[in-house]
Amino acid sequence: MKLFSREVAVLACVALTAAFTTKSSAQSRTPVPKNWQLLSYETDSVYGTNTEKAYKEILKGKKSTPVIVAVIDSGIDTLHEDLKGILWTNPGEIPGNGKDDDGNGYIDDIHGWNFLGAKDGSSLKEDSDEATREYYRFKNKYGNPDSTLDKGAKEYATWEALKQKIEKPSSQTKLQYKTMAKLQENVNKCENILKTYLGKDDFTVGQLDSIQTTNQDVLLARNFMTRLLKSTGDEPTSFSEFKMEFDGYMGELKRKAESTEVPPNQNRERIVGDKWDDITDTKYGNNDVMGKFGFHGTHVSGIIGAIRNNGLGIDGVADNIRIMAVKAVPDGDERDKDVALAIRYAVDNGAQIINMSFGKPYSPHKEWVDEAVKYAQKKGVLLVHAAGNDGANNDSVPNYPNPDFADGSPRADNYITVGASSHGLAPDKVASFSNYGKKNVDLFAPGVQIYSTIPGGNKYGSASGTSMAAPVVAGVAALVLSYYPDLSARQLKYILEKSATPLPDGTKEVNKPGTQDEKIDFADLSVSGGMVNSYEALKLAATIKGENVKKKQHKAKMKAVKKN
């Protein structure tokens, strides 16, 4: 899936032709508080969730119950200072003995499971996108689908759509990749020059602006990099954050450029080694939920529940949770099989809320995921899903997974889809990249310039995307459930949507995501027409009698979180 907004790429092309000049102009910006998603408009002038207000005015002195939140993602830095104290630990497993002590089918799954893992302990980092996999599947199945398939058949229409998505864009992407590779080369050259001059491994726009020298190479590098960083919209906190985003984009572009040349399943077969098209083949993966590429999952986890009030880094939304790490999302599109098994793993091991910051436009085995969603619904587990970062209307463009079942069963009532709103300090009040939908997106939450934990033990950084908005909602759901543990999943969904609020400054019309200057009523972008609000959700929860009065689960086996 697209993990973050990729607008940076287009703007970077502009910078490629304009940046090499000895003049640079400063841009004035209103500083965005690093914890803006937790704040309130009335005191901080940002579109936050009123979470800090809720802690001060509603929750002070009240006791809570631990809540297990599964994060199905790219992996988590299990050694991070702000996360290691809140990791879920499997009470039935003895670490390192090479046995499946609890009999759940997974050996030494201490903090979760890695469905991208190999038997030798390594992990799949990059995988193909689902459209490419489907394109190859059709070619392998029908030889020449254009002549084999009936022109009136549904499969032929799917094949035509796949051709339009893969063949022509692939040739265009090759040219784009060639151009962007030149930019990447210049970025790397300027990076080396500036790091050498500054004597630092990283730098910010402010540090670049302070450079005073007559060295022309340094000046050119400074101006190029300053223009580039400032052209990306919300400025990254540092060059390393931009580089992470840019390298991710380049990897995605390279995969698309090679989509008609490289067999889409070769990495999966070589590394994971499972029967990727067989849902009954469940004995694969490993227990390394950390791996070497868990930026996304680490960032998501911190948003939900980074240890609060410990004097380190950031505070998460929820103050009494345990994060269960379920690794199933590579660079590329996640597989239906992995998603279905990941949901089942989380449910079977006690997760009460599952965050799913991923998505894709094709789902060849939707029935597998549907059955897993039904299983979660039956067990009373809330699923929180990111709406997507294409600036598209989910009411008319497919986005998977979703709460609508292919067999026509009633829509899942334990499923929340989340769009991304902005901090309110820029012209765009809603994230320009966010998907939306009056029928298929339930509510919006902060998803622009969100500061959170990143891999490295004690590192933090900002990222944007509906991938960041979903964990805000998962965090609010966990917060509510921890203080009102008798609530069911469907009650949580009702509470979060019913208590969602309009934009706090009274703004009615906002930029329509995916357009330049088209306007739309904010209320028409989602089912609830509002933003998640911790304060209002807790107030509403206090008036509702929980449906799970007899289910006092997950209480005795958890230790209190230690705060430094």
C-alpha positions as CSV (number, residue, x, y, z in Angstrom):
1,M,0.0,0.0,0.0
2,K,1.0,3.7,-0.1
3,L,2.2,4.2,3.4
4,F,2.4,8.0,3.2
5,S,1.4,10.8,0.8
6,R,3.7,10.8,-2.2
7,E,3.1,14.4,-3.3
8,V,6.8,14.9,-2.4
9,A,7.8,13.3,-5.7
10,V,6.0,15.8,-8.0
11,L,7.3,18.7,-6.0
12,A,10.8,17.2,-6.0
13,C,10.7,17.3,-9.8
14,V,10.1,21.0,-9.7
15,A,12.9,21.4,-7.2
16,L,15.2,19.5,-9.6
17,T,15.0,22.3,-12.2
18,A,14.7,25.2,-9.8
19,A,16.9,24.5,-6.8
20,F,20.4,25.2,-8.2
21,T,20.5,28.9,-7.5
22,T,22.5,30.8,-4.9
23,K,19.4,32.5,-3.7
24,S,16.9,30.9,-1.3
25,S,13.7,32.3,0.1
26,A,12.5,31.6,3.6
27,Q,9.0,30.5,4.2
28,S,7.1,31.6,7.2
29,R,5.0,28.8,8.9
30,T,3.0,28.7,12.1
31,P,4.8,26.1,14.3
32,V,2.8,23.0,14.7
33,P,2.9,21.5,18.2
34,K,4.5,18.0,18.2
35,N,1.6,16.6,20.1
36,W,-1.1,18.6,18.3
37,Q,-3.3,15.5,17.7
38,L,-3.9,15.3,21.5
39,L,-4.7,19.0,22.0
40,S,-7.8,21.2,21.8
41,Y,-8.8,24.1,19.5
42,E,-10.0,26.2,22.4
43,T,-6.6,26.3,24.1
44,D,-4.1,25.5,21.4
45,S,-5.8,26.6,18.1
46,V,-5.3,23.2,16.4
47,Y,-7.8,20.5,15.3
48,G,-6.8,18.0,17.9
49,T,-8.8,15.3,19.6
50,N,-9.3,17.0,23.1
51,T,-7.4,14.0,24.6
52,E,-5.3,16.0,27.1
53,K,-8.5,17.9,28.1
54,A,-10.2,14.6,28.8
55,Y,-7.4,13.4,31.0
56,K,-7.5,16.6,33.0
57,E,-11.3,17.1,33.3
58,I,-12.8,13.6,33.0
59,L,-10.3,10.9,33.8
60,K,-8.3,12.4,36.7
61,G,-8.3,10.0,39.6
62,K,-10.2,7.2,37.8
63,K,-8.9,3.7,37.4
64,S,-8.6,1.9,34.1
65,T,-8.3,-1.7,32.8
66,P,-5.5,-2.7,30.3
67,V,-6.6,-3.1,26.7
68,I,-4.8,-5.2,24.1
69,V,-4.4,-3.5,20.8
70,A,-3.0,-5.5,17.9
71,V,-1.0,-3.5,15.3
72,I,-1.0,-5.4,11.9
73,D,1.8,-3.6,10.2
74,S,5.4,-3.7,9.1
75,G,6.8,-4.6,12.5
76,I,7.7,-2.7,15.7
77,D,10.9,-1.6,17.3
78,T,10.5,-3.8,20.5
79,L,13.5,-2.1,22.1
80,H,12.2,1.5,21.8
81,E,12.3,3.4,25.0
82,D,8.7,4.6,24.7
83,L,7.2,1.3,23.6
84,K,9.1,-1.6,25.2
85,G,7.2,-1.2,28.5
86,I,3.7,-1.5,26.8
87,L,4.4,-4.5,24.6
88,W,1.9,-7.4,24.9
89,T,3.7,-10.5,26.2
90,N,2.3,-13.9,25.6
91,P,1.6,-15.3,29.1
92,G,1.6,-18.9,27.8
93,E,4.9,-18.9,26.0
94,I,8.4,-19.5,27.4
95,P,10.9,-17.3,25.6
96,G,13.6,-19.0,23.5
97,N,12.9,-22.6,24.1
98,G,11.9,-23.4,20.5
99,K,8.5,-24.8,21.6
100,D,4.9,-23.9,21.0
101,D,4.2,-23.8,24.8
102,D,0.6,-22.5,24.6
103,G,-0.3,-24.7,21.6
104,N,-1.5,-21.8,19.5
105,G,0.4,-23.0,16.4
106,Y,3.2,-20.4,16.7
107,I,6.6,-21.1,18.3
108,D,8.0,-18.5,20.7
109,D,5.5,-15.9,19.7
110,I,6.5,-13.7,22.7
111,H,5.3,-10.3,21.5
112,G,3.4,-11.4,18.4
113,W,4.0,-13.1,15.0
114,N,5.7,-12.2,11.7
115,F,3.8,-13.5,8.7
116,L,6.5,-12.2,6.4
117,G,9.2,-14.2,8.1
118,A,11.5,-16.9,6.8
119,K,12.6,-20.1,8.5
120,D,16.2,-18.7,8.8
121,G,14.9,-15.7,10.8
122,S,14.9,-13.2,8.0
123,S,11.9,-11.3,6.6
124,L,10.4,-10.2,3.4
125,K,10.9,-6.5,2.9
126,E,9.6,-5.8,-0.6
127,D,6.7,-7.4,-2.3
128,S,4.8,-6.6,-5.5
129,D,1.5,-4.7,-5.7
130,E,-1.8,-6.7,-6.0
131,A,-2.6,-5.3,-9.4
132,T,0.6,-6.7,-10.8
133,R,0.0,-10.0,-9.2
134,E,-3.5,-10.2,-10.7
135,Y,-2.1,-9.1,-14.1
136,Y,0.3,-12.0,-14.1
137,R,-2.3,-14.4,-12.8
138,F,-4.6,-13.7,-15.7
139,K,-1.7,-14.1,-18.2
140,N,-0.6,-17.4,-16.6
141,K,-4.2,-18.7,-16.5
142,Y,-5.4,-17.7,-19.9
143,G,-2.3,-17.3,-22.0
144,N,-3.7,-14.5,-24.1
145,P,-6.7,-13.2,-22.2
146,D,-7.6,-10.8,-25.0
147,S,-8.4,-13.7,-27.3
148,T,-9.3,-16.4,-24.7
149,L,-11.8,-14.6,-22.6
150,D,-15.4,-13.8,-23.6
151,K,-15.7,-10.1,-24.3
152,G,-18.9,-10.0,-22.3
153,A,-17.5,-11.8,-19.2
154,K,-16.9,-10.1,-15.9
155,E,-13.3,-11.5,-15.9
156,Y,-12.6,-9.8,-19.3
157,A,-13.7,-6.4,-17.8
158,T,-11.3,-7.1,-14.9
159,W,-8.5,-7.9,-17.4
160,E,-9.1,-4.7,-19.3
161,A,-8.9,-2.7,-16.1
162,L,-5.6,-4.5,-15.2
163,K,-4.1,-3.8,-18.6
164,Q,-5.0,-0.1,-18.2
165,K,-3.4,0.0,-14.8
166,I,-0.3,-2.0,-15.6
167,E,0.8,-1.9,-19.2
168,K,0.6,1.8,-20.2
169,P,1.5,3.2,-16.8
170,S,4.5,0.8,-16.6
171,S,6.1,2.4,-19.7
172,Q,5.3,5.9,-18.4
173,T,6.7,5.0,-15.0
174,K,10.0,3.9,-16.5
175,L,10.5,7.4,-17.9
176,Q,9.5,8.9,-14.6
177,Y,11.8,6.6,-12.7
178,K,14.7,7.6,-15.0
179,T,14.0,11.3,-14.3
180,M,13.6,10.8,-10.6
181,A,16.8,8.7,-10.4
182,K,18.7,11.8,-11.5
183,L,17.1,13.7,-8.7
184,Q,18.0,11.0,-6.3
185,E,21.6,11.2,-7.4
186,N,21.7,14.9,-6.7
187,V,20.0,14.4,-3.3
188,N,22.7,11.9,-2.4
189,K,25.5,14.2,-3.6
190,C,24.1,17.2,-1.6
191,E,23.6,15.0,1.4
192,N,27.3,14.0,1.5
193,I,28.4,17.6,1.0
194,L,26.2,19.0,3.8
195,K,26.9,16.2,6.3
196,T,30.6,16.6,5.8
197,Y,30.4,20.4,6.1
198,L,28.1,20.3,9.2
199,G,29.8,17.4,10.8
200,K,26.4,15.8,11.5
201,D,24.5,12.7,10.4
202,D,21.3,14.6,10.0
203,F,20.2,18.2,9.5
204,T,17.2,20.5,9.5
205,V,16.0,23.4,7.3
206,G,16.9,25.7,10.2
207,Q,20.5,24.4,10.3
208,L,20.8,24.8,6.5
209,D,19.5,28.4,6.7
210,S,22.3,29.2,9.2
211,I,25.1,28.1,6.9
212,Q,27.4,31.0,6.0
213,T,30.2,30.2,3.6
214,T,31.9,31.1,0.3
215,N,32.3,27.5,-0.7
216,Q,30.2,27.3,-3.8
217,D,29.6,23.5,-3.6
218,V,28.2,23.9,-0.1
219,L,26.1,26.9,-1.1
220,L,24.6,25.0,-4.1
221,A,24.0,21.9,-1.9
222,R,22.4,24.1,0.8
223,N,20.0,25.9,-1.6
224,F,19.1,22.7,-3.4
225,M,18.2,20.9,-0.2
226,T,16.5,23.9,1.3
227,R,14.3,24.4,-1.7
228,L,13.6,20.6,-1.9
229,L,12.6,20.3,1.8
230,K,10.4,23.4,1.7
231,S,8.6,22.3,-1.4
232,T,7.2,19.2,0.2
233,G,4.3,21.0,1.9
234,D,4.6,20.3,5.7
235,E,8.3,20.5,6.3
236,P,9.9,17.4,7.6
237,T,11.5,17.7,11.0
238,S,14.8,16.6,9.5
239,F,16.5,15.5,6.3
240,S,16.4,11.9,7.5
241,E,12.6,12.0,7.6
242,F,12.5,13.4,4.0
243,K,15.0,10.8,2.9
244,M,12.9,8.0,4.4
245,E,9.8,9.2,2.5
246,F,11.7,9.8,-0.7
247,D,13.5,6.4,-0.7
248,G,10.2,4.7,-0.1
249,Y,8.7,6.6,-3.0
250,M,11.6,5.6,-5.2
251,G,11.2,1.9,-4.2
252,E,7.5,2.1,-5.1
253,L,8.3,3.7,-8.4
254,K,10.9,1.1,-9.3
255,R,8.5,-1.7,-8.5
256,K,5.9,-0.1,-10.8
257,A,8.5,0.4,-13.6
258,E,9.4,-3.3,-13.4
259,S,5.8,-4.5,-13.0
260,T,5.6,-6.2,-16.5
261,E,9.1,-7.5,-16.4
262,V,9.7,-9.1,-13.0
263,P,7.6,-12.0,-11.8
264,P,5.6,-10.7,-8.9
265,N,5.9,-13.7,-6.5
266,Q,9.6,-14.5,-6.7
267,N,10.6,-12.6,-3.5
268,R,7.7,-14.3,-1.6
269,E,8.7,-17.7,-2.8
270,R,12.4,-17.2,-2.2
271,I,12.1,-15.7,1.3
272,V,8.9,-16.8,3.0
273,G,8.5,-20.1,1.2
274,D,4.8,-20.7,2.0
275,K,2.1,-21.6,-0.4
276,W,1.0,-18.0,-0.8
277,D,-2.2,-18.9,-2.6
278,D,-3.4,-21.5,-0.1
279,I,-5.1,-20.3,3.1
280,T,-4.8,-23.7,4.7
281,D,-1.0,-23.4,4.7
282,T,-0.7,-21.6,8.0
283,K,2.6,-22.9,9.3
284,Y,5.0,-20.2,8.1
285,G,6.6,-17.0,9.4
286,N,8.7,-16.5,12.5
287,N,8.6,-14.6,15.8
288,D,10.8,-11.6,14.7
289,V,8.2,-8.9,14.9
290,M,10.9,-6.2,14.9
291,G,13.1,-6.9,11.8
292,K,15.0,-4.2,10.1
293,F,12.2,-2.2,8.5
294,G,9.6,-1.4,11.0
295,F,9.3,2.3,10.6
296,H,5.6,2.3,9.8
297,G,4.5,-0.1,12.5
298,T,6.7,1.6,15.1
299,H,5.3,5.0,14.2
300,V,1.7,3.7,14.4
301,S,2.2,2.0,17.7
302,G,3.6,5.2,19.3
303,I,0.5,7.2,18.2
304,I,-1.7,4.7,19.9
305,G,0.0,4.3,23.2
306,A,3.6,5.5,23.7
307,I,4.1,5.6,27.4
308,R,2.5,8.7,28.8
309,N,4.1,11.1,31.3
310,N,7.5,9.4,31.4
311,G,9.5,12.4,30.3
312,L,10.5,10.8,27.0
313,G,9.7,11.6,23.4
314,I,5.9,11.6,23.1
315,D,2.7,10.6,24.8
316,G,0.3,8.2,23.1
317,V,-3.5,8.6,23.1
318,A,-4.3,5.7,25.4
319,D,-2.6,5.4,28.9
320,N,-3.2,1.7,29.7
321,I,-2.7,-0.6,26.7
322,R,-0.5,-3.5,25.5
323,I,0.6,-3.5,21.9
324,M,0.5,-6.9,20.1
325,A,2.8,-6.8,17.1
326,V,1.6,-8.7,14.0
327,K,3.9,-8.2,11.1
328,A,2.1,-8.7,7.7
329,V,2.7,-5.5,5.7
330,P,5.7,-5.3,3.3
331,D,6.8,-2.5,1.0
332,G,4.2,-3.2,-1.6
333,D,0.8,-4.7,-1.2
334,E,-0.1,-7.0,1.7
335,R,-1.4,-10.4,0.8
336,D,-5.0,-11.4,1.6
337,K,-3.8,-14.6,3.1
338,D,-1.5,-12.7,5.6
339,V,-4.2,-10.2,6.5
340,A,-6.7,-13.0,7.2
341,L,-4.3,-15.0,9.3
342,A,-3.0,-11.9,11.1
343,I,-6.6,-10.9,12.1
344,R,-7.3,-14.4,13.4
345,Y,-4.0,-14.5,15.3
346,A,-4.8,-11.2,17.0
347,V,-8.3,-12.3,17.9
348,D,-7.2,-15.7,19.2
349,N,-4.5,-14.2,21.4
350,G,-6.8,-11.7,23.1
351,A,-6.7,-8.5,21.1
352,Q,-9.7,-6.3,21.8
353,I,-8.9,-3.7,19.1
354,I,-6.9,-4.2,15.8
355,N,-5.3,-1.3,13.9
356,M,-5.0,-1.8,10.2
357,S,-3.1,1.0,8.5
358,F,-2.9,-0.6,5.1
359,G,-5.0,-1.1,2.0
360,K,-5.1,-1.8,-1.7
361,P,-7.4,-1.6,-4.8
362,Y,-7.6,-5.4,-5.5
363,S,-8.4,-8.3,-3.3
364,P,-8.4,-11.6,-5.2
365,H,-9.2,-13.6,-2.0
366,K,-11.6,-11.2,-0.3
367,E,-13.5,-14.2,1.0
368,W,-10.5,-15.1,3.2
369,V,-10.4,-11.7,4.7
370,D,-14.2,-11.5,5.0
371,E,-14.2,-14.7,7.1
372,A,-11.5,-13.3,9.4
373,V,-13.5,-10.0,9.8
374,K,-16.6,-12.1,10.6
375,Y,-14.6,-14.0,13.1
376,A,-13.4,-10.8,14.8
377,Q,-17.0,-9.6,14.8
378,K,-18.2,-12.8,16.5
379,K,-15.5,-12.5,19.1
380,G,-16.3,-8.8,19.8
381,V,-13.1,-7.3,18.4
382,L,-13.0,-3.7,16.9
383,L,-11.2,-3.3,13.6
384,V,-9.9,0.2,12.7
385,H,-8.8,0.7,9.1
386,A,-7.1,3.5,7.2
387,A,-9.2,4.9,4.4
388,G,-6.2,5.3,1.9
389,N,-4.0,8.0,0.6
390,D,-5.2,8.5,-3.0
391,G,-7.5,11.5,-2.6
392,A,-10.2,9.2,-3.9
393,N,-13.9,8.6,-3.1
394,N,-14.2,5.2,-1.4
395,D,-17.9,5.2,-2.4
396,S,-16.9,4.8,-6.0
397,V,-13.3,3.4,-6.0
398,P,-12.6,0.0,-4.4
399,N,-10.5,-0.1,-1.3
400,Y,-9.7,-3.3,0.6
401,P,-10.2,-4.6,3.1
402,N,-13.6,-3.2,3.9
403,P,-16.7,-4.1,6.0
404,D,-18.8,-5.2,3.1
405,F,-18.9,-8.9,2.6
406,A,-18.7,-10.5,-0.8
407,D,-21.4,-13.1,0.1
408,G,-24.0,-10.3,0.7
409,S,-24.0,-10.8,4.5
410,P,-25.0,-7.6,6.6
411,R,-22.1,-5.2,6.8
412,A,-19.7,-5.7,9.7
413,D,-20.7,-3.6,12.7
414,N,-17.2,-3.8,14.3
415,Y,-15.3,-1.9,11.6
416,I,-14.3,1.7,11.4
417,T,-12.7,3.4,8.4
418,V,-10.7,6.6,9.0
419,G,-9.9,9.6,6.9
420,A,-7.1,12.1,7.7
421,S,-7.7,15.7,8.8
422,S,-5.1,18.4,9.2
423,H,-4.1,20.5,12.1
424,G,-6.0,23.5,10.9
425,L,-3.0,25.8,10.7
426,A,-2.7,25.5,6.9
427,P,-5.2,26.3,4.1
428,D,-6.1,22.6,3.7
429,K,-8.2,21.6,6.7
430,V,-8.5,18.1,5.4
431,A,-5.4,16.2,4.2
432,S,-5.3,16.6,0.5
433,F,-4.2,13.0,0.0
434,S,-7.0,11.5,2.2
435,N,-9.6,9.2,0.8
436,Y,-13.2,10.0,1.8
437,G,-16.7,8.7,1.3
438,K,-20.2,9.5,2.7
439,K,-20.9,5.8,2.9
440,N,-17.6,4.1,3.3
441,V,-15.5,6.4,5.5
442,D,-16.8,6.6,9.0
443,L,-15.0,9.6,10.5
444,F,-11.8,11.7,10.2
445,A,-8.8,12.0,12.6
446,P,-5.5,13.9,12.7
447,G,-3.2,12.5,10.0
448,V,-0.9,15.3,9.0
449,Q,2.6,15.9,10.4
450,I,2.1,13.4,13.3
451,Y,5.1,13.1,15.5
452,S,5.7,9.6,17.0
453,T,8.2,6.8,17.7
454,I,10.5,5.5,14.9
455,P,13.0,2.7,15.0
456,G,16.4,3.3,16.7
457,G,15.6,2.8,20.4
458,N,15.2,6.5,21.3
459,K,14.3,8.2,18.0
460,Y,11.2,10.1,16.9
461,G,9.9,11.6,13.7
462,S,6.9,13.0,11.8
463,A,4.8,11.3,9.1
464,S,1.5,11.9,7.4
465,G,-1.2,9.6,6.0
466,T,-4.5,8.0,6.9
467,S,-2.0,5.4,8.3
468,M,-1.5,7.9,11.1
469,A,-5.1,8.8,11.4
470,A,-6.3,5.3,12.0
471,P,-4.1,4.7,15.1
472,V,-5.4,8.0,16.6
473,V,-8.9,6.5,16.4
474,A,-7.6,3.1,17.7
475,G,-6.0,5.0,20.6
476,V,-9.3,6.8,21.4
477,A,-11.2,3.5,21.2
478,A,-8.6,1.9,23.6
479,L,-8.9,4.9,25.9
480,V,-12.6,4.6,26.1
481,L,-12.6,0.9,26.5
482,S,-10.0,1.0,29.3
483,Y,-12.3,3.1,31.4
484,Y,-15.5,1.5,30.3
485,P,-14.4,-2.2,29.8
486,D,-18.0,-3.5,29.5
487,L,-18.5,-1.9,26.1
488,S,-18.8,-4.1,23.1
489,A,-17.0,-3.5,19.8
490,R,-20.2,-2.3,18.1
491,Q,-20.9,0.0,21.1
492,L,-17.4,1.5,20.7
493,K,-18.0,2.1,17.0
494,Y,-21.3,3.8,17.8
495,I,-19.7,6.0,20.5
496,L,-16.8,7.1,18.3
497,E,-19.0,8.0,15.4
498,K,-21.9,9.5,17.4
499,S,-19.5,11.7,19.4
500,A,-17.5,12.9,16.3
501,T,-17.6,16.7,16.1
502,P,-17.5,19.3,13.3
503,L,-14.4,21.3,12.6
504,P,-13.9,23.3,15.9
505,D,-13.5,26.7,14.3
506,G,-16.8,26.5,12.6
507,T,-15.4,25.8,9.1
508,K,-18.1,24.2,6.9
509,E,-16.5,24.0,3.5
510,V,-13.1,22.4,3.0
511,N,-10.8,21.5,0.2
512,K,-12.0,18.3,-1.6
513,P,-9.2,15.8,-1.3
514,G,-7.6,15.0,-4.6
515,T,-8.5,18.3,-6.2
516,Q,-6.7,21.6,-6.6
517,D,-9.4,24.1,-5.5
518,E,-12.8,22.3,-5.4
519,K,-14.8,22.8,-2.2
520,I,-17.0,20.3,-0.4
521,D,-18.9,20.3,2.9
522,F,-16.8,18.6,5.6
523,A,-20.0,16.8,6.7
524,D,-20.2,15.1,3.3
525,L,-16.8,13.4,3.5
526,S,-17.8,10.7,5.9
527,V,-20.7,8.8,7.6
528,S,-20.5,10.8,10.8
529,G,-19.5,14.0,9.1
530,G,-17.1,14.7,11.9
531,M,-13.7,14.3,13.6
532,V,-12.9,11.8,16.4
533,N,-13.1,13.5,19.9
534,S,-11.8,11.8,23.0
535,Y,-13.6,14.2,25.4
536,E,-17.0,13.8,23.8
537,A,-16.5,10.0,23.3
538,L,-15.8,9.5,27.0
539,K,-18.8,11.7,28.0
540,L,-21.1,9.6,25.8
541,A,-19.5,6.3,27.0
542,A,-20.5,7.2,30.6
543,T,-24.2,7.1,29.6
544,I,-24.2,3.7,27.9
545,K,-24.6,0.4,29.6
546,G,-22.0,-2.1,28.3
547,E,-23.0,-5.3,26.6
548,N,-20.0,-7.2,27.9
549,V,-20.8,-7.1,31.7
550,K,-19.9,-10.7,32.2
551,K,-16.6,-10.6,30.1
552,K,-13.9,-9.4,32.6
553,Q,-11.1,-10.5,30.4
554,H,-7.3,-9.7,30.1
555,K,-7.1,-8.2,33.6
556,A,-5.1,-10.4,35.9
557,K,-2.1,-11.2,33.7
558,M,-0.8,-7.7,33.1
559,K,1.8,-5.8,35.0
560,A,1.6,-2.1,35.5
561,V,3.6,0.1,33.1
562,K,6.7,1.5,34.7
563,K,7.4,5.1,34.0
564,N,10.9,6.5,34.1
